[in-house]
Amino acid sequence: MKFPKFVLKKSSDDQFYFNLWSKEQEILLKSEMYTSKQNCKNGIESVKVNSQDDKNYEKNTSHNFRYYFNLKSSANGQIIGNSNLYINSSDRDNAIKETKRDATIAETEDLS
């Protein structure tokens, strides 16, 4: 399957999660753990919708001064996914742009 894509997986404790991979084949967004595959698929759909609005991105700095973002649902404010840690804020901001660009066109590869 081509990039960008969502990769849906099952954890060792029988929960489901996904990662959004960019066109450049890097992970942009990691999801929470879901108890069912259907809920995980719903999370992917939520990313596709909510990723397009800047107000749904929460920009943060970690305790060790790394930059990251959370993508939140506009419906309930819940975190849908979080990014990797970046050394500088411009790399984080570029990852947000890539998330907006790639989320709506990404297909889902189910590896569960």
C-alpha positions as CSV (number, residue, x, y, z in Angstrom):
1,M,0.0,0.0,0.0
2,K,1.2,3.5,-0.8
3,F,1.9,6.4,1.5
4,P,0.3,8.3,3.2
5,K,-1.6,5.7,5.1
6,F,-3.2,4.8,8.4
7,V,-1.8,1.6,9.8
8,L,-4.2,-0.2,12.1
9,K,-2.7,-2.8,14.5
10,K,-3.6,-4.9,17.5
11,S,-1.5,-4.8,20.6
12,S,-0.3,-7.8,22.7
13,D,-3.2,-7.1,25.2
14,D,-5.9,-7.3,22.4
15,Q,-6.4,-3.6,22.0
16,F,-6.3,-1.7,18.7
17,Y,-4.4,1.5,17.7
18,F,-3.4,3.3,14.6
19,N,-0.5,5.4,13.3
20,L,-0.8,8.0,10.5
21,W,2.2,7.7,8.2
22,S,3.1,10.6,5.9
23,K,4.0,10.7,2.2
24,E,7.6,10.8,3.4
25,Q,7.0,7.5,5.3
26,E,7.3,9.0,8.8
27,I,4.8,8.6,11.6
28,L,2.9,11.9,12.1
29,L,0.2,10.8,14.6
30,K,-0.2,8.0,17.1
31,S,-3.6,7.1,18.5
32,E,-4.8,6.0,21.9
33,M,-5.7,2.4,22.6
34,Y,-9.2,1.2,21.6
35,T,-11.0,-1.8,23.0
36,S,-12.6,-2.6,19.6
37,K,-11.5,-2.5,16.0
38,Q,-14.6,-0.5,15.1
39,N,-13.8,2.2,17.7
40,C,-10.3,2.4,16.2
41,K,-11.7,2.8,12.7
42,N,-14.0,5.5,14.1
43,G,-10.9,7.2,15.5
44,I,-9.3,7.2,12.0
45,E,-12.4,8.8,10.6
46,S,-12.3,11.4,13.4
47,V,-8.7,12.3,12.4
48,K,-9.7,12.8,8.8
49,V,-12.4,15.3,9.8
50,N,-10.7,17.1,12.7
51,S,-7.2,17.4,11.2
52,Q,-8.4,20.1,8.8
53,D,-9.2,22.7,11.4
54,D,-6.3,24.6,13.1
55,K,-8.2,25.0,16.3
56,N,-8.1,21.2,16.9
57,Y,-4.3,21.3,17.2
58,E,-2.9,21.8,20.7
59,K,0.8,22.7,20.5
60,N,2.9,21.7,23.6
61,T,6.4,21.5,25.0
62,S,7.5,18.5,27.0
63,H,9.4,18.5,30.3
64,N,12.6,18.0,28.4
65,F,11.9,20.9,26.0
66,R,10.8,18.9,23.0
67,Y,7.9,20.1,20.9
68,Y,4.8,18.1,20.1
69,F,1.1,18.4,19.3
70,N,-2.2,16.7,20.2
71,L,-5.0,16.5,17.7
72,K,-8.4,17.0,19.5
73,S,-12.0,16.3,18.5
74,S,-14.0,19.4,17.9
75,A,-17.1,17.5,19.2
76,N,-15.9,16.7,22.7
77,G,-12.3,18.0,23.1
78,Q,-10.9,14.5,23.5
79,I,-7.4,13.8,22.2
80,I,-7.6,11.7,19.1
81,G,-3.8,11.4,18.6
82,N,-0.5,12.8,19.5
83,S,2.7,13.4,17.6
84,N,6.3,12.5,18.0
85,L,8.6,14.8,19.9
86,Y,10.5,17.3,17.8
87,I,13.7,19.2,18.6
88,N,12.3,22.6,17.4
89,S,8.9,24.1,17.0
90,S,9.2,24.5,13.2
91,D,9.6,20.7,12.8
92,R,6.4,20.3,14.9
93,D,4.6,22.9,12.9
94,N,5.7,21.2,9.6
95,A,4.3,17.9,11.0
96,I,0.9,19.6,11.6
97,K,0.9,20.8,8.0
98,E,1.7,17.3,6.8
99,T,-1.0,15.9,9.0
100,K,-3.5,18.3,7.4
101,R,-2.2,17.4,3.9
102,D,-2.1,13.6,4.4
103,A,-5.0,12.6,6.7
104,T,-7.8,13.1,4.2
105,I,-6.1,11.2,1.4
106,A,-4.6,8.3,3.5
107,E,-6.0,4.9,3.0
108,T,-6.1,2.4,5.9
109,E,-3.9,-0.7,6.0
110,D,-5.3,-3.2,8.5
111,L,-2.5,-5.3,10.1
112,S,-4.6,-6.5,13.0
